[in-house]
Structure formats: structure tokens, C-alpha cells
């Protein structure tokens, strides 16, 4: 079961206290503008823009708040590789950096 902590995001046990503290600080410093980034992403016309990409794309799909939306990118991308990571959440860059480095290297080396 995944726990949610609101705008800080859900975190797996591997996330360090320093990272959680940094995320909290960033959210607090953002103030009234904290929602701008997610709002921009929600209004992005992905259905129109993603098919225009001509280069290979690596889609990392952690089980976060974008899990369902990310699955819908596959038919929009010409040359994409998607890596589903149901065991990860938004902290994957902190908790799974070794796995990510291996996957990204393999993608870039192809």
C-alpha cells in the first residue's frame, strides 16, 4: 500500500530524511506558486505535441500520481521505450539511482 503525503509526494522507505526535508522546504518556499508546475503539466497538449518528436524517447513510469497518464503516451510516440516501475514512486531518483543509471545507459547505447 502506498502512503500519500500530499504535495510532498509519496516516498518509499529508501528516501533519505535529507531528501524529504529538502522537498518540504521547496514546497514551502514555492508558496502560492506551488501549483503552477502541476497545472502547466495538466494543460499541456501532449496528444498534439508528443507525435512530433522524431528522436528516441525513454519513458520512465514509476507508480506515482502520473501512472495512468504515462501509460497513454505509448501510442503517441514513434520510437519509445517505456520502463514500468510499479515498485517505485516519485522518489525513484533518490531510491533507485543505480537501476536508473543502468536503464538509461542501456537506452542510450542502443
Jmol script that loads the backbone (N, CA, C; Angstrom):
load data "model"
ATOM      1  N   UNK A   1       0.842  -1.182   0.000  1.00  0.00           N
ATOM      2  CA  UNK A   1       0.000   0.000   0.000  1.00  0.00           C
ATOM      3  C   UNK A   1       0.883   1.239   0.000  1.00  0.00           C
ATOM      4  N   UNK A   2       0.525   2.207  -0.776  1.00  0.00           N
ATOM      5  CA  UNK A   2       1.295   3.442  -0.860  1.00  0.00           C
ATOM      6  C   UNK A   2       0.674   4.500   0.020  1.00  0.00           C
ATOM      7  N   UNK A   3       1.535   5.192   0.738  1.00  0.00           N
ATOM      8  CA  UNK A   3       1.064   6.291   1.571  1.00  0.00           C
ATOM      9  C   UNK A   3       1.261   7.589   0.806  1.00  0.00           C
ATOM     10  N   UNK A   4       0.334   8.490   0.936  1.00  0.00           N
ATOM     11  CA  UNK A   4       0.454   9.772   0.275  1.00  0.00           C
ATOM     12  C   UNK A   4       0.625  10.857   1.326  1.00  0.00           C
ATOM     13  N   UNK A   5       1.536  11.785   1.061  1.00  0.00           N
ATOM     14  CA  UNK A   5       1.766  12.891   1.979  1.00  0.00           C
ATOM     15  C   UNK A   5       1.482  14.205   1.284  1.00  0.00           C
ATOM     16  N   UNK A   6       0.495  14.228   0.400  1.00  0.00           N
ATOM     17  CA  UNK A   6       0.105  15.461  -0.268  1.00  0.00           C
ATOM     18  C   UNK A   6       1.136  15.926  -1.268  1.00  0.00           C
ATOM     19  N   UNK A   7       1.426  17.237  -1.280  1.00  0.00           N
ATOM     20  CA  UNK A   7       2.301  17.797  -2.300  1.00  0.00           C
ATOM     21  C   UNK A   7       3.752  17.397  -2.116  1.00  0.00           C
ATOM     22  N   UNK A   8       4.113  16.818  -0.986  1.00  0.00           N
ATOM     23  CA  UNK A   8       5.475  16.306  -0.816  1.00  0.00           C
ATOM     24  C   UNK A   8       5.624  15.041  -1.640  1.00  0.00           C
ATOM     25  N   UNK A   9       4.548  14.348  -1.862  1.00  0.00           N
ATOM     26  CA  UNK A   9       4.580  13.116  -2.642  1.00  0.00           C
ATOM     27  C   UNK A   9       4.716  11.906  -1.742  1.00  0.00           C
ATOM     28  N   UNK A  10       4.465  10.757  -2.294  1.00  0.00           N
ATOM     29  CA  UNK A  10       4.644   9.547  -1.514  1.00  0.00           C
ATOM     30  C   UNK A  10       6.102   9.150  -1.593  1.00  0.00           C
ATOM     31  N   UNK A  11       6.615   8.564  -0.561  1.00  0.00           N
ATOM     32  CA  UNK A  11       8.027   8.210  -0.509  1.00  0.00           C
ATOM     33  C   UNK A  11       8.184   6.777  -0.051  1.00  0.00           C
ATOM     34  N   UNK A  12       9.086   6.081  -0.696  1.00  0.00           N
ATOM     35  CA  UNK A  12       9.424   4.730  -0.282  1.00  0.00           C
ATOM     36  C   UNK A  12      10.392   4.791   0.885  1.00  0.00           C
ATOM     37  N   UNK A  13      10.540   3.701   1.606  1.00  0.00           N
ATOM     38  CA  UNK A  13      11.444   3.701   2.764  1.00  0.00           C
ATOM     39  C   UNK A  13      12.881   4.082   2.428  1.00  0.00           C
ATOM     40  N   UNK A  14      13.315   3.941   1.183  1.00  0.00           N
ATOM     41  CA  UNK A  14      14.686   4.267   0.810  1.00  0.00           C
ATOM     42  C   UNK A  14      14.976   5.753   0.713  1.00  0.00           C
ATOM     43  N   UNK A  15      13.968   6.589   0.735  1.00  0.00           N
ATOM     44  CA  UNK A  15      14.189   8.035   0.634  1.00  0.00           C
ATOM     45  C   UNK A  15      14.816   8.540   1.926  1.00  0.00           C
ATOM     46  N   UNK A  16      15.854   9.335   1.783  1.00  0.00           N
ATOM     47  CA  UNK A  16      16.559   9.832   2.972  1.00  0.00           C
ATOM     48  C   UNK A  16      15.777  10.957   3.638  1.00  0.00           C
ATOM     49  N   UNK A  17      16.057  11.142   4.909  1.00  0.00           N
ATOM     50  CA  UNK A  17      15.438  12.242   5.643  1.00  0.00           C
ATOM     51  C   UNK A  17      15.865  13.576   5.034  1.00  0.00           C
ATOM     52  N   UNK A  18      17.107  13.663   4.584  1.00  0.00           N
ATOM     53  CA  UNK A  18      17.583  14.895   3.952  1.00  0.00           C
ATOM     54  C   UNK A  18      16.760  15.223   2.714  1.00  0.00           C
ATOM     55  N   UNK A  19      16.420  14.205   1.921  1.00  0.00           N
ATOM     56  CA  UNK A  19      15.631  14.437   0.709  1.00  0.00           C
ATOM     57  C   UNK A  19      14.211  14.876   1.069  1.00  0.00           C
ATOM     58  N   UNK A  20      13.619  14.223   2.045  1.00  0.00           N
ATOM     59  CA  UNK A  20      12.275  14.610   2.469  1.00  0.00           C
ATOM     60  C   UNK A  20      12.262  16.047   2.991  1.00  0.00           C
ATOM     61  N   UNK A  21      13.293  16.405   3.747  1.00  0.00           N
ATOM     62  CA  UNK A  21      13.401  17.766   4.281  1.00  0.00           C
ATOM     63  C   UNK A  21      13.555  18.776   3.145  1.00  0.00           C
ATOM     64  N   UNK A  22      14.381  18.435   2.159  1.00  0.00           N
ATOM     65  CA  UNK A  22      14.559  19.329   1.013  1.00  0.00           C
ATOM     66  C   UNK A  22      13.254  19.503   0.245  1.00  0.00           C
ATOM     67  N   UNK A  23      12.514  18.419   0.057  1.00  0.00           N
ATOM     68  CA  UNK A  23      11.219  18.501  -0.642  1.00  0.00           C
ATOM     69  C   UNK A  23      10.235  19.377   0.125  1.00  0.00           C
ATOM     70  N   UNK A  24      10.201  19.212   1.425  1.00  0.00           N
ATOM     71  CA  UNK A  24       9.306  20.022   2.244  1.00  0.00           C
ATOM     72  C   UNK A  24       9.682  21.497   2.132  1.00  0.00           C
ATOM     73  N   UNK A  25      10.990  21.780   2.239  1.00  0.00           N
ATOM     74  CA  UNK A  25      11.449  23.166   2.125  1.00  0.00           C
ATOM     75  C   UNK A  25      11.106  23.773   0.783  1.00  0.00           C
ATOM     76  N   UNK A  26      11.288  23.010  -0.289  1.00  0.00           N
ATOM     77  CA  UNK A  26      10.966  23.514  -1.632  1.00  0.00           C
ATOM     78  C   UNK A  26       9.482  23.836  -1.751  1.00  0.00           C
ATOM     79  N   UNK A  27       8.659  22.955  -1.225  1.00  0.00           N
ATOM     80  CA  UNK A  27       7.221  23.187  -1.282  1.00  0.00           C
ATOM     81  C   UNK A  27       6.810  24.418  -0.502  1.00  0.00           C
ATOM     82  N   UNK A  28       7.414  24.603   0.662  1.00  0.00           N
ATOM     83  CA  UNK A  28       7.072  25.770   1.476  1.00  0.00           C
ATOM     84  C   UNK A  28       7.563  27.068   0.829  1.00  0.00           C
ATOM     85  N   UNK A  29       8.758  27.045   0.242  1.00  0.00           N
ATOM     86  CA  UNK A  29       9.285  28.249  -0.414  1.00  0.00           C
ATOM     87  C   UNK A  29       8.463  28.625  -1.647  1.00  0.00           C
ATOM     88  N   UNK A  30       7.853  27.665  -2.297  1.00  0.00           N
ATOM     89  CA  UNK A  30       7.085  27.952  -3.506  1.00  0.00           C
ATOM     90  C   UNK A  30       5.855  28.792  -3.215  1.00  0.00           C
ATOM     91  N   UNK A  31       5.328  28.676  -2.025  1.00  0.00           N
ATOM     92  CA  UNK A  31       4.183  29.494  -1.639  1.00  0.00           C
ATOM     93  C   UNK A  31       3.012  29.353  -2.593  1.00  0.00           C
ATOM     94  N   UNK A  32       2.463  30.483  -2.986  1.00  0.00           N
ATOM     95  CA  UNK A  32       1.286  30.498  -3.862  1.00  0.00           C
ATOM     96  C   UNK A  32       1.577  29.929  -5.252  1.00  0.00           C
ATOM     97  N   UNK A  33       2.827  29.919  -5.663  1.00  0.00           N
ATOM     98  CA  UNK A  33       3.190  29.424  -6.985  1.00  0.00           C
ATOM     99  C   UNK A  33       3.386  27.910  -7.024  1.00  0.00           C
ATOM    100  N   UNK A  34       3.212  27.225  -5.903  1.00  0.00           N
ATOM    101  CA  UNK A  34       3.474  25.782  -5.826  1.00  0.00           C
ATOM    102  C   UNK A  34       2.650  24.986  -6.837  1.00  0.00           C
ATOM    103  N   UNK A  35       1.499  25.458  -7.195  1.00  0.00           N
ATOM    104  CA  UNK A  35       0.631  24.695  -8.096  1.00  0.00           C
ATOM    105  C   UNK A  35       0.874  24.991  -9.570  1.00  0.00           C
ATOM    106  N   UNK A  36       1.720  25.930  -9.895  1.00  0.00           N
ATOM    107  CA  UNK A  36       1.922  26.312 -11.297  1.00  0.00           C
ATOM    108  C   UNK A  36       2.482  25.179 -12.137  1.00  0.00           C
ATOM    109  N   UNK A  37       3.485  24.486 -11.645  1.00  0.00           N
ATOM    110  CA  UNK A  37       4.096  23.399 -12.406  1.00  0.00           C
ATOM    111  C   UNK A  37       3.114  22.286 -12.729  1.00  0.00           C
ATOM    112  N   UNK A  38       2.441  21.728 -11.703  1.00  0.00           N
ATOM    113  CA  UNK A  38       1.447  20.686 -11.990  1.00  0.00           C
ATOM    114  C   UNK A  38       0.318  21.185 -12.899  1.00  0.00           C
ATOM    115  N   UNK A  39      -0.091  22.429 -12.748  1.00  0.00           N
ATOM    116  CA  UNK A  39      -1.160  22.964 -13.606  1.00  0.00           C
ATOM    117  C   UNK A  39      -0.682  23.049 -15.053  1.00  0.00           C
ATOM    118  N   UNK A  40       0.557  23.476 -15.268  1.00  0.00           N
ATOM    119  CA  UNK A  40       1.093  23.550 -16.625  1.00  0.00           C
ATOM    120  C   UNK A  40       1.172  22.163 -17.250  1.00  0.00           C
ATOM    121  N   UNK A  41       1.615  21.182 -16.473  1.00  0.00           N
ATOM    122  CA  UNK A  41       1.698  19.814 -16.985  1.00  0.00           C
ATOM    123  C   UNK A  41       0.311  19.275 -17.330  1.00  0.00           C
ATOM    124  N   UNK A  42      -0.669  19.581 -16.506  1.00  0.00           N
ATOM    125  CA  UNK A  42      -2.026  19.085 -16.736  1.00  0.00           C
ATOM    126  C   UNK A  42      -2.655  19.699 -17.987  1.00  0.00           C
ATOM    127  N   UNK A  43      -2.243  20.889 -18.347  1.00  0.00           N
ATOM    128  CA  UNK A  43      -2.826  21.561 -19.504  1.00  0.00           C
ATOM    129  C   UNK A  43      -1.978  21.443 -20.770  1.00  0.00           C
ATOM    130  N   UNK A  44      -0.869  20.725 -20.687  1.00  0.00           N
ATOM    131  CA  UNK A  44      -0.001  20.544 -21.850  1.00  0.00           C
ATOM    132  C   UNK A  44      -0.717  19.679 -22.883  1.00  0.00           C
ATOM    133  N   UNK A  45      -0.648  20.041 -24.129  1.00  0.00           N
ATOM    134  CA  UNK A  45      -1.347  19.309 -25.195  1.00  0.00           C
ATOM    135  C   UNK A  45      -0.486  18.147 -25.698  1.00  0.00           C
ATOM    136  N   UNK A  46      -0.283  17.171 -24.828  1.00  0.00           N
ATOM    137  CA  UNK A  46       0.587  16.034 -25.138  1.00  0.00           C
ATOM    138  C   UNK A  46       0.110  15.281 -26.381  1.00  0.00           C
ATOM    139  N   UNK A  47      -1.180  15.136 -26.534  1.00  0.00           N
ATOM    140  CA  UNK A  47      -1.715  14.419 -27.683  1.00  0.00           C
ATOM    141  C   UNK A  47      -1.322  15.049 -29.008  1.00  0.00           C
ATOM    142  N   UNK A  48      -1.110  16.346 -29.005  1.00  0.00           N
ATOM    143  CA  UNK A  48      -0.693  17.051 -30.217  1.00  0.00           C
ATOM    144  C   UNK A  48       0.826  17.126 -30.346  1.00  0.00           C
ATOM    145  N   UNK A  49       1.520  17.296 -29.222  1.00  0.00           N
ATOM    146  CA  UNK A  49       2.951  17.573 -29.252  1.00  0.00           C
ATOM    147  C   UNK A  49       3.833  16.324 -29.293  1.00  0.00           C
ATOM    148  N   UNK A  50       3.471  15.280 -28.558  1.00  0.00           N
ATOM    149  CA  UNK A  50       4.328  14.097 -28.497  1.00  0.00           C
ATOM    150  C   UNK A  50       4.536  13.418 -29.850  1.00  0.00           C
ATOM    151  N   UNK A  51       3.532  13.323 -30.701  1.00  0.00           N
ATOM    152  CA  UNK A  51       3.777  12.701 -32.020  1.00  0.00           C
ATOM    153  C   UNK A  51       4.780  13.467 -32.886  1.00  0.00           C
ATOM    154  N   UNK A  52       5.075  14.700 -32.551  1.00  0.00           N
ATOM    155  CA  UNK A  52       6.033  15.497 -33.324  1.00  0.00           C
ATOM    156  C   UNK A  52       7.483  15.140 -33.012  1.00  0.00           C
ATOM    157  N   UNK A  53       7.721  14.430 -31.915  1.00  0.00           N
ATOM    158  CA  UNK A  53       9.087  14.044 -31.552  1.00  0.00           C
ATOM    159  C   UNK A  53       9.639  13.064 -32.578  1.00  0.00           C
ATOM    160  N   UNK A  54      10.857  13.279 -33.000  1.00  0.00           N
ATOM    161  CA  UNK A  54      11.484  12.424 -34.008  1.00  0.00           C
ATOM    162  C   UNK A  54      12.615  11.566 -33.429  1.00  0.00           C
ATOM    163  N   UNK A  55      13.106  11.921 -32.253  1.00  0.00           N
ATOM    164  CA  UNK A  55      14.195  11.170 -31.656  1.00  0.00           C
ATOM    165  C   UNK A  55      13.650  10.094 -30.716  1.00  0.00           C
ATOM    166  N   UNK A  56      14.477   9.080 -30.417  1.00  0.00           N
ATOM    167  CA  UNK A  56      14.044   8.044 -29.473  1.00  0.00           C
ATOM    168  C   UNK A  56      13.752   8.653 -28.098  1.00  0.00           C
ATOM    169  N   UNK A  57      12.767   8.090 -27.420  1.00  0.00           N
ATOM    170  CA  UNK A  57      12.341   8.599 -26.119  1.00  0.00           C
ATOM    171  C   UNK A  57      12.314   7.454 -25.117  1.00  0.00           C
ATOM    172  N   UNK A  58      12.864   7.704 -23.944  1.00  0.00           N
ATOM    173  CA  UNK A  58      12.777   6.752 -22.838  1.00  0.00           C
ATOM    174  C   UNK A  58      11.744   7.288 -21.861  1.00  0.00           C
ATOM    175  N   UNK A  59      10.705   6.511 -21.620  1.00  0.00           N
ATOM    176  CA  UNK A  59       9.647   6.897 -20.693  1.00  0.00           C
ATOM    177  C   UNK A  59       9.808   6.072 -19.427  1.00  0.00           C
ATOM    178  N   UNK A  60      10.119   6.744 -18.335  1.00  0.00           N
ATOM    179  CA  UNK A  60      10.212   6.086 -17.033  1.00  0.00           C
ATOM    180  C   UNK A  60       8.844   6.213 -16.371  1.00  0.00           C
ATOM    181  N   UNK A  61       8.313   5.103 -15.904  1.00  0.00           N
ATOM    182  CA  UNK A  61       6.940   5.098 -15.394  1.00  0.00           C
ATOM    183  C   UNK A  61       6.881   4.553 -13.964  1.00  0.00           C
ATOM    184  N   UNK A  62       7.211   5.416 -12.978  1.00  0.00           N
ATOM    185  CA  UNK A  62       7.045   4.992 -11.590  1.00  0.00           C
ATOM    186  C   UNK A  62       5.565   5.013 -11.214  1.00  0.00           C
ATOM    187  N   UNK A  63       5.219   4.320 -10.163  1.00  0.00           N
ATOM    188  CA  UNK A  63       3.818   4.277  -9.721  1.00  0.00           C
ATOM    189  C   UNK A  63       3.552   5.498  -8.844  1.00  0.00           C
ATOM    190  N   UNK A  64       3.392   6.630  -9.505  1.00  0.00           N
ATOM    191  CA  UNK A  64       3.125   7.892  -8.825  1.00  0.00           C
ATOM    192  C   UNK A  64       1.789   8.447  -9.310  1.00  0.00           C
ATOM    193  N   UNK A  65       1.554   9.716  -9.079  1.00  0.00           N
ATOM    194  CA  UNK A  65       0.270  10.308  -9.470  1.00  0.00           C
ATOM    195  C   UNK A  65       0.085  10.381 -10.977  1.00  0.00           C
ATOM    196  N   UNK A  66       1.145  10.131 -11.752  1.00  0.00           N
ATOM    197  CA  UNK A  66       1.063  10.170 -13.213  1.00  0.00           C
ATOM    198  C   UNK A  66       1.033   8.782 -13.845  1.00  0.00           C
ATOM    199  N   UNK A  67       0.895   7.741 -13.054  1.00  0.00           N
ATOM    200  CA  UNK A  67       0.948   6.348 -13.528  1.00  0.00           C
ATOM    201  C   UNK A  67       0.005   6.106 -14.707  1.00  0.00           C
ATOM    202  N   UNK A  68      -1.254   6.440 -14.562  1.00  0.00           N
ATOM    203  CA  UNK A  68      -2.229   6.193 -15.629  1.00  0.00           C
ATOM    204  C   UNK A  68      -1.977   7.085 -16.852  1.00  0.00           C
ATOM    205  N   UNK A  69      -1.657   8.336 -16.619  1.00  0.00           N
ATOM    206  CA  UNK A  69      -1.407   9.257 -17.732  1.00  0.00           C
ATOM    207  C   UNK A  69      -0.191   8.827 -18.548  1.00  0.00           C
ATOM    208  N   UNK A  70       0.850   8.358 -17.874  1.00  0.00           N
ATOM    209  CA  UNK A  70       2.076   7.967 -18.564  1.00  0.00           C
ATOM    210  C   UNK A  70       1.836   6.779 -19.487  1.00  0.00           C
ATOM    211  N   UNK A  71       0.952   5.888 -19.111  1.00  0.00           N
ATOM    212  CA  UNK A  71       0.647   4.730 -19.961  1.00  0.00           C
ATOM    213  C   UNK A  71       0.045   5.165 -21.296  1.00  0.00           C
ATOM    214  N   UNK A  72      -0.619   6.289 -21.305  1.00  0.00           N
ATOM    215  CA  UNK A  72      -1.264   6.761 -22.528  1.00  0.00           C
ATOM    216  C   UNK A  72      -0.295   7.409 -23.517  1.00  0.00           C
ATOM    217  N   UNK A  73       0.972   7.548 -23.147  1.00  0.00           N
ATOM    218  CA  UNK A  73       1.943   8.153 -24.068  1.00  0.00           C
ATOM    219  C   UNK A  73       2.391   7.187 -25.153  1.00  0.00           C
ATOM    220  N   UNK A  74       2.301   5.891 -24.894  1.00  0.00           N
ATOM    221  CA  UNK A  74       2.864   4.901 -25.818  1.00  0.00           C
ATOM    222  C   UNK A  74       2.395   5.061 -27.266  1.00  0.00           C
ATOM    223  N   UNK A  75       1.104   5.164 -27.536  1.00  0.00           N
ATOM    224  CA  UNK A  75       0.694   5.287 -28.946  1.00  0.00           C
ATOM    225  C   UNK A  75       1.040   6.651 -29.560  1.00  0.00           C
ATOM    226  N   UNK A  76       1.443   7.604 -28.736  1.00  0.00           N
ATOM    227  CA  UNK A  76       1.757   8.944 -29.237  1.00  0.00           C
ATOM    228  C   UNK A  76       3.212   9.101 -29.655  1.00  0.00           C
ATOM    229  N   UNK A  77       4.053   8.142 -29.273  1.00  0.00           N
ATOM    230  CA  UNK A  77       5.484   8.254 -29.524  1.00  0.00           C
ATOM    231  C   UNK A  77       5.916   7.255 -30.585  1.00  0.00           C
ATOM    232  N   UNK A  78       6.684   7.705 -31.551  1.00  0.00           N
ATOM    233  CA  UNK A  78       7.125   6.858 -32.657  1.00  0.00           C
ATOM    234  C   UNK A  78       8.152   5.827 -32.216  1.00  0.00           C
ATOM    235  N   UNK A  79       9.169   6.290 -31.526  1.00  0.00           N
ATOM    236  CA  UNK A  79      10.301   5.439 -31.174  1.00  0.00           C
ATOM    237  C   UNK A  79      10.548   5.558 -29.678  1.00  0.00           C
ATOM    238  N   UNK A  80       9.752   4.830 -28.915  1.00  0.00           N
ATOM    239  CA  UNK A  80       9.834   4.958 -27.464  1.00  0.00           C
ATOM    240  C   UNK A  80      10.069   3.612 -26.807  1.00  0.00           C
ATOM    241  N   UNK A  81      10.742   3.677 -25.688  1.00  0.00           N
ATOM    242  CA  UNK A  81      10.872   2.521 -24.810  1.00  0.00           C
ATOM    243  C   UNK A  81      10.331   2.955 -23.464  1.00  0.00           C
ATOM    244  N   UNK A  82       9.384   2.188 -22.942  1.00  0.00           N
ATOM    245  CA  UNK A  82       8.782   2.514 -21.646  1.00  0.00           C
ATOM    246  C   UNK A  82       9.252   1.492 -20.621  1.00  0.00           C
ATOM    247  N   UNK A  83       9.663   1.988 -19.477  1.00  0.00           N
ATOM    248  CA  UNK A  83      10.048   1.121 -18.365  1.00  0.00           C
ATOM    249  C   UNK A  83       9.045   1.339 -17.244  1.00  0.00           C
ATOM    250  N   UNK A  84       8.209   0.334 -17.017  1.00  0.00           N
ATOM    251  CA  UNK A  84       7.244   0.381 -15.923  1.00  0.00           C
ATOM    252  C   UNK A  84       7.953   0.036 -14.626  1.00  0.00           C
ATOM    253  N   UNK A  85       7.742   0.837 -13.600  1.00  0.00           N
ATOM    254  CA  UNK A  85       8.358   0.622 -12.298  1.00  0.00           C
ATOM    255  C   UNK A  85       7.282   0.670 -11.210  1.00  0.00           C
ATOM    256  N   UNK A  86       6.425  -0.358 -11.157  1.00  0.00           N
ATOM    257  CA  UNK A  86       5.319  -0.319 -10.191  1.00  0.00           C
ATOM    258  C   UNK A  86       5.779  -0.322  -8.742  1.00  0.00           C
ATOM    259  N   UNK A  87       7.011  -0.741  -8.490  1.00  0.00           N
ATOM    260  CA  UNK A  87       7.513  -0.780  -7.129  1.00  0.00           C
ATOM    261  C   UNK A  87       8.113   0.562  -6.691  1.00  0.00           C
ATOM    262  N   UNK A  88       8.168   1.537  -7.601  1.00  0.00           N
ATOM    263  CA  UNK A  88       8.751   2.847  -7.310  1.00  0.00           C
ATOM    264  C   UNK A  88       7.660   3.907  -7.208  1.00  0.00           C
ATOM    265  N   UNK A  89       8.020   5.013  -6.594  1.00  0.00           N
ATOM    266  CA  UNK A  89       7.129   6.170  -6.585  1.00  0.00           C
ATOM    267  C   UNK A  89       7.927   7.370  -7.078  1.00  0.00           C
ATOM    268  N   UNK A  90       7.493   8.552  -6.769  1.00  0.00           N
ATOM    269  CA  UNK A  90       8.157   9.756  -7.253  1.00  0.00           C
ATOM    270  C   UNK A  90       9.568   9.954  -6.746  1.00  0.00           C
ATOM    271  N   UNK A  91       9.993   9.175  -5.782  1.00  0.00           N
ATOM    272  CA  UNK A  91      11.350   9.322  -5.242  1.00  0.00           C
ATOM    273  C   UNK A  91      12.346   8.413  -5.952  1.00  0.00           C
ATOM    274  N   UNK A  92      12.012   7.899  -7.124  1.00  0.00           N
ATOM    275  CA  UNK A  92      12.863   6.928  -7.798  1.00  0.00           C
ATOM    276  C   UNK A  92      14.274   7.430  -8.052  1.00  0.00           C
ATOM    277  N   UNK A  93      14.460   8.723  -8.243  1.00  0.00           N
ATOM    278  CA  UNK A  93      15.811   9.229  -8.494  1.00  0.00           C
ATOM    279  C   UNK A  93      16.673   9.179  -7.236  1.00  0.00           C
ATOM    280  N   UNK A  94      16.048   9.134  -6.093  1.00  0.00           N
ATOM    281  CA  UNK A  94      16.771   9.014  -4.831  1.00  0.00           C
ATOM    282  C   UNK A  94      16.934   7.563  -4.405  1.00  0.00           C
ATOM    283  N   UNK A  95      15.900   6.775  -4.621  1.00  0.00           N
ATOM    284  CA  UNK A  95      15.903   5.414  -4.082  1.00  0.00           C
ATOM    285  C   UNK A  95      16.352   4.350  -5.079  1.00  0.00           C
ATOM    286  N   UNK A  96      16.346   4.651  -6.368  1.00  0.00           N
ATOM    287  CA  UNK A  96      16.674   3.649  -7.399  1.00  0.00           C
ATOM    288  C   UNK A  96      17.702   4.169  -8.396  1.00  0.00           C
ATOM    289  N   UNK A  97      18.602   5.018  -7.945  1.00  0.00           N
ATOM    290  CA  UNK A  97      19.536   5.664  -8.871  1.00  0.00           C
ATOM    291  C   UNK A  97      20.405   4.651  -9.622  1.00  0.00           C
ATOM    292  N   UNK A  98      20.816   3.572  -8.968  1.00  0.00           N
ATOM    293  CA  UNK A  98      21.623   2.563  -9.646  1.00  0.00           C
ATOM    294  C   UNK A  98      20.874   1.889 -10.779  1.00  0.00           C
ATOM    295  N   UNK A  99      19.635   1.498 -10.519  1.00  0.00           N
ATOM    296  CA  UNK A  99      18.799   0.882 -11.554  1.00  0.00           C
ATOM    297  C   UNK A  99      18.548   1.857 -12.700  1.00  0.00           C
ATOM    298  N   UNK A 100      18.287   3.109 -12.357  1.00  0.00           N
ATOM    299  CA  UNK A 100      18.035   4.117 -13.387  1.00  0.00           C
ATOM    300  C   UNK A 100      19.268   4.333 -14.254  1.00  0.00           C
ATOM    301  N   UNK A 101      20.436   4.391 -13.634  1.00  0.00           N
ATOM    302  CA  UNK A 101      21.666   4.582 -14.397  1.00  0.00           C
ATOM    303  C   UNK A 101      21.859   3.433 -15.392  1.00  0.00           C
ATOM    304  N   UNK A 102      21.596   2.210 -14.956  1.00  0.00           N
ATOM    305  CA  UNK A 102      21.723   1.043 -15.842  1.00  0.00           C
ATOM    306  C   UNK A 102      20.725   1.128 -16.996  1.00  0.00           C
ATOM    307  N   UNK A 103      19.465   1.448 -16.684  1.00  0.00           N
ATOM    308  CA  UNK A 103      18.430   1.512 -17.724  1.00  0.00           C
ATOM    309  C   UNK A 103      18.678   2.636 -18.720  1.00  0.00           C
ATOM    310  N   UNK A 104      19.073   3.790 -18.230  1.00  0.00           N
ATOM    311  CA  UNK A 104      19.334   4.920 -19.121  1.00  0.00           C
ATOM    312  C   UNK A 104      20.563   4.639 -19.985  1.00  0.00           C
ATOM    313  N   UNK A 105      21.597   4.045 -19.404  1.00  0.00           N
ATOM    314  CA  UNK A 105      22.785   3.687 -20.194  1.00  0.00           C
ATOM    315  C   UNK A 105      22.432   2.704 -21.301  1.00  0.00           C
ATOM    316  N   UNK A 106      21.640   1.701 -20.973  1.00  0.00           N
ATOM    317  CA  UNK A 106      21.233   0.723 -21.983  1.00  0.00           C
ATOM    318  C   UNK A 106      20.436   1.395 -23.099  1.00  0.00           C
ATOM    319  N   UNK A 107      19.579   2.315 -22.751  1.00  0.00           N
ATOM    320  CA  UNK A 107      18.781   3.027 -23.743  1.00  0.00           C
ATOM    321  C   UNK A 107      19.678   3.884 -24.645  1.00  0.00           C
ATOM    322  N   UNK A 108      20.616   4.598 -24.064  1.00  0.00           N
ATOM    323  CA  UNK A 108      21.489   5.476 -24.836  1.00  0.00           C
ATOM    324  C   UNK A 108      22.483   4.701 -25.689  1.00  0.00           C
ATOM    325  N   UNK A 109      22.841   3.501 -25.261  1.00  0.00           N
ATOM    326  CA  UNK A 109      23.804   2.688 -26.002  1.00  0.00           C
ATOM    327  C   UNK A 109      23.196   1.931 -27.169  1.00  0.00           C
ATOM    328  N   UNK A 110      21.899   1.917 -27.300  1.00  0.00           N
ATOM    329  CA  UNK A 110      21.277   1.118 -28.357  1.00  0.00           C
ATOM    330  C   UNK A 110      21.480   1.696 -29.730  1.00  0.00           C
TER     331      UNK A 110
END
end "model"
wireframe off; spacefill off
backbone 0.3
color backbone group
